[in-house]
Amino acid sequence: MTKFSSAVRILFALSAVALVATGCVTAKPTELEAGTATAAAAAPSSDSTSTSDSTTTAAADDSSRATLAAAIDALMSDSDGQPSLINRYIVQAGDHLWGISSQQQVYGDPYQWPLLFKRNRGEIEDADLIYPGQVLHIDRDANEHQIQQAIDHAKTRGAWSLGVTETSDLEYLAKAQSSQVIHQEVEQVVARAGDDLGRARLAGAVWRMVDLSTGGSAVSLDELLRVAGQKLQTGDLDEAMRIALRVSEASILGIEQAQSQSRARPSYN
């Protein structure tokens, strides 16, 4: 969806909201206006007239509410009708992390609320206590492992206690922080394996290797490095580390072999 079409849609929705607001004011006069109208006008001559007016007013109210709901949906949805993902959320009265996380434009899953807690740790002291007006940043970079870690914590957290930071929350944050550090370290190992492989390629000494991660068949080091990257993305850090180290080791051995062969001289025995 382009910025232009998005802007046009939002403008249209706002216009709809404005029209609904105007209709509501017309259908429902203020208390002062209602009192004036009652004093000036004669009472209805029959019950049928009153019932008819009441039905018409109710129908108008229902139509106004439907139009307003449609306008709000237009503001919150993409062109395909799906809610637009947001990167920040302003806390409203009555909000809680569980409910915010369940919203489709956030995560669409209430059990992912620990991601909000972890991402906004500087603003949230107690996961059970947030305040209207707080701006929450939404973590869009979490990998599958981190998401599952958050869900597991949400499902096993235990009691809720307002104003008291749960011990289990602190343990989750510590574990998540440790996991993040380990992820960064493995990411560096995978990157280094890529550099080693690049040097081996320049030396003309790229090997093939057999590894269980690729079904036990001989594959290129490029393929092994690709698998290591996939393991990293899915949170299988141990396997990503193991494969990346194998790629680095094979690349370095290949470079040493190529250098040794380049220095070899003919033998006349």
JODA-V492713 format. One record per pair of residues at least 12 apart in sequence whose C-alpha atoms are under 10 Angstrom apart, sorted by the first residue. I is the first residue (numbers start at 1). J is the second residue. D is the distance in whole Angstrom. If there is no record, write none. Layout:
i=<I:I>
j=<J:J>
d=<D:D>
This chain:
i=<1:1:1:2:5:6:6:6:6:6:7:9:9:9:9:9:9:10:10:10:10:10:10:11:11:12:12:12:13:13:13:13:13:13:13:13:13:14:14:14:14:14:15:16:16:16:16:16:16:16:16:17:17:17:17:17:17:17:17:18:18:19:19:19:20:20:20:20:20:20:20:20:21:21:21:22:23:23:23:23:24:24:24:24:27:27:27:27:27:27:28:28:76:76:77:82:82:83:83:83:83:84:84:84:85:85:85:85:85:85:85:85:86:86:86:86:86:86:86:87:87:87:87:87:87:87:88:88:88:88:88:88:89:89:89:89:89:89:89:89:90:90:90:90:90:90:90:91:91:91:91:91:91:91:92:92:92:92:92:92:93:93:93:93:94:94:94:95:95:95:95:96:96:96:96:96:96:97:97:97:97:97:97:97:97:97:97:97:97:97:98:98:98:98:98:98:98:98:98:99:99:100:100:100:100:101:101:101:101:101:106:106:106:107:107:107:109:110:110:111:111:111:111:111:111:111:111:112:112:112:112:112:112:112:112:112:112:113:113:113:113:113:113:114:114:114:114:114:114:114:114:114:114:114:114:115:115:115:115:115:115:115:115:115:115:115:115:115:116:116:116:116:116:117:117:117:117:117:117:117:118:118:118:118:118:118:118:118:118:118:119:119:119:119:119:119:119:120:120:120:120:120:121:121:123:123:123:124:124:125:125:125:125:126:126:126:126:126:126:126:126:127:127:127:127:127:127:127:127:128:128:128:128:128:128:128:129:129:129:129:129:130:130:142:142:143:143:143:143:144:144:144:144:144:145:145:145:145:145:145:145:146:146:146:146:146:147:148:149:149:149:149:150:150:150:152:153:153:153:153:153:154:154:154:156:157:157:179:179:182:182:183:183:183:183:183:183:183:183:184:184:185:185:186:186:186:186:186:186:186:186:186:186:186:187:187:187:187:187:187:187:187:188:188:189:189:189:189:189:189:189:189:190:190:190:190:190:190:190:190:190:190:190:190:190:191:191:191:191:192:192:192:192:193:193:193:193:193:193:193:193:193:193:193:193:193:193:194:194:194:194:194:194:194:194:195:195:196:196:196:196:196:196:196:196:197:197:197:197:197:197:197:197:197:197:197:198:198:199:199:199:199:200:200:200:200:200:200:200:200:200:201:201:201:201:201:202:203:203:203:203:203:203:203:204:204:204:204:204:205:205:205:205:205:205:205:205:205:205:206:206:206:206:206:206:206:206:206:206:207:207:207:207:207:207:207:207:207:208:208:208:208:208:208:208:209:209:209:209:209:209:210:211:211:211:212:213:213:213:213:213:214:220:221:221:221:221:221:221:221:222:223:224:224:224:224:224:225:225:225:225:225:225:225:226:226:226:227:227:227:227:228:228:228:228:228:228:228:229:229:229:231:232>
j=<78:79:80:79:79:74:75:77:78:79:75:71:74:75:77:78:79:71:72:74:75:76:77:74:75:71:74:75:67:68:70:71:72:73:74:75:76:68:71:72:74:75:71:64:67:68:69:70:71:72:74:64:65:67:68:69:70:71:72:68:71:64:67:68:61:63:64:65:66:67:68:71:64:65:68:64:60:61:63:64:60:61:64:65:56:57:58:60:61:64:57:61:104:105:105:104:105:103:104:105:106:104:105:106:103:104:105:106:107:108:138:140:104:105:106:107:137:138:140:105:106:136:137:138:139:140:106:135:136:137:138:139:105:106:133:134:135:136:137:138:131:132:133:134:135:136:137:130:131:132:133:134:135:136:130:131:132:133:134:135:130:131:132:133:130:131:132:129:130:131:132:113:127:128:129:130:131:110:111:112:113:114:115:116:117:127:128:129:130:136:110:111:112:113:114:116:127:128:154:111:113:112:113:116:136:113:114:115:116:138:138:139:140:138:139:140:151:151:154:147:148:150:151:152:153:154:155:146:147:148:149:150:151:152:153:154:155:127:147:150:151:153:154:127:146:147:149:150:151:152:153:154:169:172:173:137:138:139:140:142:146:147:149:150:151:154:173:176:136:137:138:139:150:136:137:138:139:150:169:173:138:139:150:169:170:172:173:174:176:177:136:137:138:139:140:142:173:135:136:137:138:139:136:173:135:136:137:136:165:163:164:165:166:161:162:163:164:165:166:169:170:160:161:162:163:164:165:166:169:160:161:162:163:164:165:166:161:162:163:164:165:162:163:180:233:232:233:234:235:232:233:234:235:236:179:232:233:234:235:236:237:176:179:180:234:235:235:235:172:175:176:179:172:173:176:172:168:169:171:172:173:168:169:172:168:169:172:235:237:237:238:232:233:235:236:237:238:240:241:232:237:237:241:228:229:232:237:238:239:240:241:242:244:245:228:229:232:233:237:240:241:244:241:244:228:240:241:242:243:244:245:248:225:226:228:229:232:240:241:242:243:244:245:247:248:225:229:244:248:244:245:247:248:221:225:228:241:243:244:245:246:247:248:249:250:251:252:221:222:225:226:244:247:248:251:248:251:247:248:249:250:251:252:254:255:221:222:225:247:248:249:250:251:252:254:255:222:251:251:252:254:255:248:250:251:252:253:254:255:256:258:221:222:251:254:255:255:251:254:255:256:257:258:259:254:255:257:258:259:250:251:252:253:254:255:256:257:258:259:220:221:222:250:251:252:253:254:255:258:219:220:221:222:247:250:251:253:254:220:221:222:223:224:247:250:221:223:224:246:247:250:224:224:243:246:243:227:228:231:239:243:227:247:243:244:246:247:248:250:251:247:247:240:243:244:246:247:240:243:244:245:246:247:248:240:243:244:239:240:243:244:240:241:242:243:244:245:247:241:243:244:243:244>
d=<7:7:9:10:9:10:9:10:8:8:10:10:7:7:10:10:9:9:9:7:6:9:10:10:9:8:9:9:10:9:8:5:7:9:6:6:10:10:7:8:9:8:9:10:7:7:10:9:6:9:10:9:10:8:6:9:9:6:8:9:10:9:9:9:10:9:6:8:9:7:6:9:8:10:8:10:8:9:10:7:9:7:7:9:10:7:10:8:8:10:9:9:10:8:9:8:9:9:6:5:9:8:6:9:10:8:4:6:8:10:10:10:9:6:6:9:9:8:9:9:8:8:6:5:7:8:9:7:6:5:6:9:10:8:9:8:6:5:7:7:10:7:6:6:5:6:9:8:6:5:5:5:6:7:9:8:5:6:8:10:9:7:5:8:9:9:8:9:8:8:8:9:8:7:8:7:9:8:9:9:5:8:10:7:8:7:8:9:8:10:5:7:8:5:9:9:10:9:9:10:8:10:8:9:10:5:9:9:8:9:7:9:9:9:9:9:9:9:9:9:9:7:5:8:8:5:7:10:7:8:9:6:5:9:9:7:10:9:10:7:8:10:7:8:10:9:9:5:7:10:7:7:8:9:9:10:8:7:9:8:8:7:9:6:9:10:10:10:7:7:6:7:10:9:10:10:10:10:9:9:10:9:9:9:10:9:7:10:8:9:8:7:7:6:10:10:10:9:6:6:8:9:10:9:9:8:10:9:10:8:9:7:10:9:7:6:6:5:7:9:10:9:9:8:9:9:7:8:8:7:7:6:7:8:8:9:9:6:6:9:9:10:10:10:10:9:6:6:7:10:7:5:6:10:9:9:8:6:5:8:9:7:8:9:9:7:10:10:8:9:8:10:8:10:9:10:8:8:10:7:10:10:9:10:9:8:9:9:9:8:10:8:9:8:9:7:10:10:10:10:10:10:9:10:10:8:7:8:10:7:6:10:9:10:10:8:7:9:9:9:8:10:10:10:10:9:7:10:10:7:7:9:8:10:7:7:8:7:7:10:9:5:8:9:9:9:9:8:10:8:9:10:7:10:7:10:10:9:6:7:8:6:5:8:10:8:10:10:8:7:9:8:8:8:9:8:9:8:6:9:9:6:7:10:9:7:8:9:7:7:9:8:5:8:9:9:10:8:8:8:10:8:9:9:5:7:9:6:5:9:9:10:10:8:9:9:9:10:8:6:9:10:6:8:8:8:10:7:10:9:8:9:9:5:6:9:8:6:9:8:7:9:8:7:10:10:6:8:10:9:6:6:9:9:7:7:9:7:4:6:9:9:9:10:9:7:10:8:9:9:8:9:8:8:9:10:8:9:10:9:8:8:10:10:10:9:6:9:8:8:8:10:10:7:8:9:7:9:7:6:10:9:7:9:10:10:9:9:8:8:9:4:7:8:6:6:10:9:10:9:8:9:10>
